[in-house]
């Protein structure tokens, strides 16, 4: 199979092997695999990695931003819910006086943090 190992691809592209694995796990590239499971980076993957770096620089964004954009493309429910969140405005819950709203929200957050911690 023609291509570079992950270490060779890292040296060529300037991405670390760890970042190349992250980029793959985020679904941004899909290098071929040898029968024994090693990644093989061909010219297509090298081009994608170069243009990804150019895209990040051009738009001053991070790799996590692009990975999240890919999630939005592949998970329509996430895209819908996030769109709805952007459109919604905060509103005081029924039965909570304005003077208690801040305390009410703080207590909800504290309970949530206690439940996950």
mmCIF file of the C-alpha atoms, coordinates in Angstrom:
data_MODEL
# 
_entry.id   MODEL 
# 
loop_
_atom_site.group_PDB 
_atom_site.id 
_atom_site.type_symbol 
_atom_site.label_atom_id 
_atom_site.label_alt_id 
_atom_site.label_comp_id 
_atom_site.label_asym_id 
_atom_site.label_entity_id 
_atom_site.label_seq_id 
_atom_site.pdbx_PDB_ins_code 
_atom_site.Cartn_x 
_atom_site.Cartn_y 
_atom_site.Cartn_z 
_atom_site.occupancy 
_atom_site.B_iso_or_equiv 
_atom_site.pdbx_formal_charge 
_atom_site.auth_seq_id 
_atom_site.auth_comp_id 
_atom_site.auth_asym_id 
_atom_site.auth_atom_id 
_atom_site.pdbx_PDB_model_num 
ATOM 1   C CA . UNK A 1 1   ? 0.000   0.000  0.000  1.00 0.00 ? 1   UNK A CA 1 
ATOM 2   C CA . UNK A 1 2   ? 1.461   3.393  -1.021 1.00 0.00 ? 2   UNK A CA 1 
ATOM 3   C CA . UNK A 1 3   ? 1.559   5.943  1.738  1.00 0.00 ? 3   UNK A CA 1 
ATOM 4   C CA . UNK A 1 4   ? 3.184   7.141  4.901  1.00 0.00 ? 4   UNK A CA 1 
ATOM 5   C CA . UNK A 1 5   ? 3.071   5.787  8.431  1.00 0.00 ? 5   UNK A CA 1 
ATOM 6   C CA . UNK A 1 6   ? 1.576   8.012  11.111 1.00 0.00 ? 6   UNK A CA 1 
ATOM 7   C CA . UNK A 1 7   ? 5.043   9.146  12.210 1.00 0.00 ? 7   UNK A CA 1 
ATOM 8   C CA . UNK A 1 8   ? 6.081   9.949  8.637  1.00 0.00 ? 8   UNK A CA 1 
ATOM 9   C CA . UNK A 1 9   ? 2.809   11.794 8.048  1.00 0.00 ? 9   UNK A CA 1 
ATOM 10  C CA . UNK A 1 10  ? 3.336   13.751 11.264 1.00 0.00 ? 10  UNK A CA 1 
ATOM 11  C CA . UNK A 1 11  ? 6.845   14.775 10.192 1.00 0.00 ? 11  UNK A CA 1 
ATOM 12  C CA . UNK A 1 12  ? 5.573   15.774 6.739  1.00 0.00 ? 12  UNK A CA 1 
ATOM 13  C CA . UNK A 1 13  ? 2.489   17.721 7.831  1.00 0.00 ? 13  UNK A CA 1 
ATOM 14  C CA . UNK A 1 14  ? 3.585   19.259 11.118 1.00 0.00 ? 14  UNK A CA 1 
ATOM 15  C CA . UNK A 1 15  ? 0.694   17.623 12.993 1.00 0.00 ? 15  UNK A CA 1 
ATOM 16  C CA . UNK A 1 16  ? 1.746   15.343 15.858 1.00 0.00 ? 16  UNK A CA 1 
ATOM 17  C CA . UNK A 1 17  ? 0.794   11.642 15.707 1.00 0.00 ? 17  UNK A CA 1 
ATOM 18  C CA . UNK A 1 18  ? -1.593  12.302 18.595 1.00 0.00 ? 18  UNK A CA 1 
ATOM 19  C CA . UNK A 1 19  ? -3.299  15.114 16.644 1.00 0.00 ? 19  UNK A CA 1 
ATOM 20  C CA . UNK A 1 20  ? -3.533  12.919 13.557 1.00 0.00 ? 20  UNK A CA 1 
ATOM 21  C CA . UNK A 1 21  ? -5.355  10.303 15.636 1.00 0.00 ? 21  UNK A CA 1 
ATOM 22  C CA . UNK A 1 22  ? -7.674  13.012 17.015 1.00 0.00 ? 22  UNK A CA 1 
ATOM 23  C CA . UNK A 1 23  ? -8.373  14.348 13.515 1.00 0.00 ? 23  UNK A CA 1 
ATOM 24  C CA . UNK A 1 24  ? -9.253  10.818 12.429 1.00 0.00 ? 24  UNK A CA 1 
ATOM 25  C CA . UNK A 1 25  ? -11.450 10.146 15.482 1.00 0.00 ? 25  UNK A CA 1 
ATOM 26  C CA . UNK A 1 26  ? -13.324 13.397 14.787 1.00 0.00 ? 26  UNK A CA 1 
ATOM 27  C CA . UNK A 1 27  ? -14.154 12.068 11.311 1.00 0.00 ? 27  UNK A CA 1 
ATOM 28  C CA . UNK A 1 28  ? -12.156 14.718 9.466  1.00 0.00 ? 28  UNK A CA 1 
ATOM 29  C CA . UNK A 1 29  ? -9.904  12.246 7.621  1.00 0.00 ? 29  UNK A CA 1 
ATOM 30  C CA . UNK A 1 30  ? -10.016 8.499  7.096  1.00 0.00 ? 30  UNK A CA 1 
ATOM 31  C CA . UNK A 1 31  ? -6.614  7.010  6.381  1.00 0.00 ? 31  UNK A CA 1 
ATOM 32  C CA . UNK A 1 32  ? -6.456  3.516  4.941  1.00 0.00 ? 32  UNK A CA 1 
ATOM 33  C CA . UNK A 1 33  ? -5.313  0.664  7.147  1.00 0.00 ? 33  UNK A CA 1 
ATOM 34  C CA . UNK A 1 34  ? -2.848  -2.112 6.479  1.00 0.00 ? 34  UNK A CA 1 
ATOM 35  C CA . UNK A 1 35  ? -4.021  -5.704 7.078  1.00 0.00 ? 35  UNK A CA 1 
ATOM 36  C CA . UNK A 1 36  ? -2.370  -5.447 10.511 1.00 0.00 ? 36  UNK A CA 1 
ATOM 37  C CA . UNK A 1 37  ? -4.277  -2.227 11.318 1.00 0.00 ? 37  UNK A CA 1 
ATOM 38  C CA . UNK A 1 38  ? -1.611  0.443  10.845 1.00 0.00 ? 38  UNK A CA 1 
ATOM 39  C CA . UNK A 1 39  ? -2.736  3.760  9.400  1.00 0.00 ? 39  UNK A CA 1 
ATOM 40  C CA . UNK A 1 40  ? -1.484  4.636  5.920  1.00 0.00 ? 40  UNK A CA 1 
ATOM 41  C CA . UNK A 1 41  ? -1.608  8.281  4.897  1.00 0.00 ? 41  UNK A CA 1 
ATOM 42  C CA . UNK A 1 42  ? -1.774  8.674  1.144  1.00 0.00 ? 42  UNK A CA 1 
ATOM 43  C CA . UNK A 1 43  ? -1.693  11.808 -0.991 1.00 0.00 ? 43  UNK A CA 1 
ATOM 44  C CA . UNK A 1 44  ? -5.401  12.464 -0.406 1.00 0.00 ? 44  UNK A CA 1 
ATOM 45  C CA . UNK A 1 45  ? -5.005  12.499 3.364  1.00 0.00 ? 45  UNK A CA 1 
ATOM 46  C CA . UNK A 1 46  ? -1.901  14.681 3.121  1.00 0.00 ? 46  UNK A CA 1 
ATOM 47  C CA . UNK A 1 47  ? -3.795  17.159 0.945  1.00 0.00 ? 47  UNK A CA 1 
ATOM 48  C CA . UNK A 1 48  ? -6.741  17.190 3.374  1.00 0.00 ? 48  UNK A CA 1 
ATOM 49  C CA . UNK A 1 49  ? -4.377  17.828 6.289  1.00 0.00 ? 49  UNK A CA 1 
ATOM 50  C CA . UNK A 1 50  ? -2.681  20.697 4.447  1.00 0.00 ? 50  UNK A CA 1 
ATOM 51  C CA . UNK A 1 51  ? -5.961  22.318 3.456  1.00 0.00 ? 51  UNK A CA 1 
ATOM 52  C CA . UNK A 1 52  ? -7.313  21.816 6.987  1.00 0.00 ? 52  UNK A CA 1 
ATOM 53  C CA . UNK A 1 53  ? -4.359  23.737 8.405  1.00 0.00 ? 53  UNK A CA 1 
ATOM 54  C CA . UNK A 1 54  ? -4.947  26.503 5.815  1.00 0.00 ? 54  UNK A CA 1 
ATOM 55  C CA . UNK A 1 55  ? -8.652  26.634 6.716  1.00 0.00 ? 55  UNK A CA 1 
ATOM 56  C CA . UNK A 1 56  ? -7.889  26.945 10.432 1.00 0.00 ? 56  UNK A CA 1 
ATOM 57  C CA . UNK A 1 57  ? -5.444  29.781 9.793  1.00 0.00 ? 57  UNK A CA 1 
ATOM 58  C CA . UNK A 1 58  ? -7.696  31.574 7.325  1.00 0.00 ? 58  UNK A CA 1 
ATOM 59  C CA . UNK A 1 59  ? -10.701 31.605 9.648  1.00 0.00 ? 59  UNK A CA 1 
ATOM 60  C CA . UNK A 1 60  ? -8.755  31.783 12.934 1.00 0.00 ? 60  UNK A CA 1 
ATOM 61  C CA . UNK A 1 61  ? -10.485 28.779 14.416 1.00 0.00 ? 61  UNK A CA 1 
ATOM 62  C CA . UNK A 1 62  ? -9.351  25.657 16.190 1.00 0.00 ? 62  UNK A CA 1 
ATOM 63  C CA . UNK A 1 63  ? -9.472  22.005 15.363 1.00 0.00 ? 63  UNK A CA 1 
ATOM 64  C CA . UNK A 1 64  ? -12.224 21.531 17.945 1.00 0.00 ? 64  UNK A CA 1 
ATOM 65  C CA . UNK A 1 65  ? -14.363 24.027 16.029 1.00 0.00 ? 65  UNK A CA 1 
ATOM 66  C CA . UNK A 1 66  ? -14.045 22.008 12.831 1.00 0.00 ? 66  UNK A CA 1 
ATOM 67  C CA . UNK A 1 67  ? -14.685 18.748 14.689 1.00 0.00 ? 67  UNK A CA 1 
ATOM 68  C CA . UNK A 1 68  ? -17.834 20.260 16.180 1.00 0.00 ? 68  UNK A CA 1 
ATOM 69  C CA . UNK A 1 69  ? -18.951 21.503 12.764 1.00 0.00 ? 69  UNK A CA 1 
ATOM 70  C CA . UNK A 1 70  ? -18.602 17.913 11.513 1.00 0.00 ? 70  UNK A CA 1 
ATOM 71  C CA . UNK A 1 71  ? -20.757 16.717 14.425 1.00 0.00 ? 71  UNK A CA 1 
ATOM 72  C CA . UNK A 1 72  ? -23.413 19.251 13.434 1.00 0.00 ? 72  UNK A CA 1 
ATOM 73  C CA . UNK A 1 73  ? -23.368 17.849 9.888  1.00 0.00 ? 73  UNK A CA 1 
ATOM 74  C CA . UNK A 1 74  ? -23.614 14.237 11.020 1.00 0.00 ? 74  UNK A CA 1 
ATOM 75  C CA . UNK A 1 75  ? -26.023 14.653 13.965 1.00 0.00 ? 75  UNK A CA 1 
ATOM 76  C CA . UNK A 1 76  ? -29.171 16.468 12.782 1.00 0.00 ? 76  UNK A CA 1 
ATOM 77  C CA . UNK A 1 77  ? -30.763 16.318 16.243 1.00 0.00 ? 77  UNK A CA 1 
ATOM 78  C CA . UNK A 1 78  ? -27.781 18.159 17.752 1.00 0.00 ? 78  UNK A CA 1 
ATOM 79  C CA . UNK A 1 79  ? -28.008 20.796 15.007 1.00 0.00 ? 79  UNK A CA 1 
ATOM 80  C CA . UNK A 1 80  ? -31.762 21.251 15.619 1.00 0.00 ? 80  UNK A CA 1 
ATOM 81  C CA . UNK A 1 81  ? -31.395 21.506 19.402 1.00 0.00 ? 81  UNK A CA 1 
ATOM 82  C CA . UNK A 1 82  ? -28.510 23.946 19.142 1.00 0.00 ? 82  UNK A CA 1 
ATOM 83  C CA . UNK A 1 83  ? -30.464 26.056 16.644 1.00 0.00 ? 83  UNK A CA 1 
ATOM 84  C CA . UNK A 1 84  ? -33.403 26.082 19.027 1.00 0.00 ? 84  UNK A CA 1 
ATOM 85  C CA . UNK A 1 85  ? -31.117 27.090 21.920 1.00 0.00 ? 85  UNK A CA 1 
ATOM 86  C CA . UNK A 1 86  ? -29.809 30.061 19.900 1.00 0.00 ? 86  UNK A CA 1 
ATOM 87  C CA . UNK A 1 87  ? -33.358 31.211 19.176 1.00 0.00 ? 87  UNK A CA 1 
ATOM 88  C CA . UNK A 1 88  ? -34.762 30.810 22.699 1.00 0.00 ? 88  UNK A CA 1 
ATOM 89  C CA . UNK A 1 89  ? -34.587 33.605 25.210 1.00 0.00 ? 89  UNK A CA 1 
ATOM 90  C CA . UNK A 1 90  ? -34.425 33.138 28.958 1.00 0.00 ? 90  UNK A CA 1 
ATOM 91  C CA . UNK A 1 91  ? -37.774 33.301 30.704 1.00 0.00 ? 91  UNK A CA 1 
ATOM 92  C CA . UNK A 1 92  ? -38.635 33.223 34.354 1.00 0.00 ? 92  UNK A CA 1 
ATOM 93  C CA . UNK A 1 93  ? -40.225 29.919 35.360 1.00 0.00 ? 93  UNK A CA 1 
ATOM 94  C CA . UNK A 1 94  ? -43.885 30.077 36.293 1.00 0.00 ? 94  UNK A CA 1 
ATOM 95  C CA . UNK A 1 95  ? -44.373 30.406 40.023 1.00 0.00 ? 95  UNK A CA 1 
ATOM 96  C CA . UNK A 1 96  ? -40.930 31.924 40.657 1.00 0.00 ? 96  UNK A CA 1 
ATOM 97  C CA . UNK A 1 97  ? -41.068 35.601 41.637 1.00 0.00 ? 97  UNK A CA 1 
ATOM 98  C CA . UNK A 1 98  ? -38.594 37.914 39.886 1.00 0.00 ? 98  UNK A CA 1 
ATOM 99  C CA . UNK A 1 99  ? -36.877 38.571 43.192 1.00 0.00 ? 99  UNK A CA 1 
ATOM 100 C CA . UNK A 1 100 ? -36.146 34.816 43.588 1.00 0.00 ? 100 UNK A CA 1 
ATOM 101 C CA . UNK A 1 101 ? -35.205 33.980 39.991 1.00 0.00 ? 101 UNK A CA 1 
ATOM 102 C CA . UNK A 1 102 ? -31.436 34.367 40.469 1.00 0.00 ? 102 UNK A CA 1 
ATOM 103 C CA . UNK A 1 103 ? -31.458 32.201 43.615 1.00 0.00 ? 103 UNK A CA 1 
ATOM 104 C CA . UNK A 1 104 ? -33.690 29.644 41.875 1.00 0.00 ? 104 UNK A CA 1 
ATOM 105 C CA . UNK A 1 105 ? -31.238 29.321 38.944 1.00 0.00 ? 105 UNK A CA 1 
ATOM 106 C CA . UNK A 1 106 ? -28.213 29.147 41.253 1.00 0.00 ? 106 UNK A CA 1 
ATOM 107 C CA . UNK A 1 107 ? -29.796 26.336 43.256 1.00 0.00 ? 107 UNK A CA 1 
ATOM 108 C CA . UNK A 1 108 ? -30.639 24.411 40.060 1.00 0.00 ? 108 UNK A CA 1 
ATOM 109 C CA . UNK A 1 109 ? -27.002 24.635 38.971 1.00 0.00 ? 109 UNK A CA 1 
ATOM 110 C CA . UNK A 1 110 ? -25.736 23.580 42.389 1.00 0.00 ? 110 UNK A CA 1 
ATOM 111 C CA . UNK A 1 111 ? -28.034 20.519 42.374 1.00 0.00 ? 111 UNK A CA 1 
ATOM 112 C CA . UNK A 1 112 ? -26.901 19.621 38.864 1.00 0.00 ? 112 UNK A CA 1 
ATOM 113 C CA . UNK A 1 113 ? -23.227 19.912 39.821 1.00 0.00 ? 113 UNK A CA 1 
ATOM 114 C CA . UNK A 1 114 ? -23.785 17.850 42.986 1.00 0.00 ? 114 UNK A CA 1 
ATOM 115 C CA . UNK A 1 115 ? -25.519 15.124 40.971 1.00 0.00 ? 115 UNK A CA 1 
ATOM 116 C CA . UNK A 1 116 ? -22.663 14.851 38.455 1.00 0.00 ? 116 UNK A CA 1 
ATOM 117 C CA . UNK A 1 117 ? -19.807 15.206 40.931 1.00 0.00 ? 117 UNK A CA 1 
# 
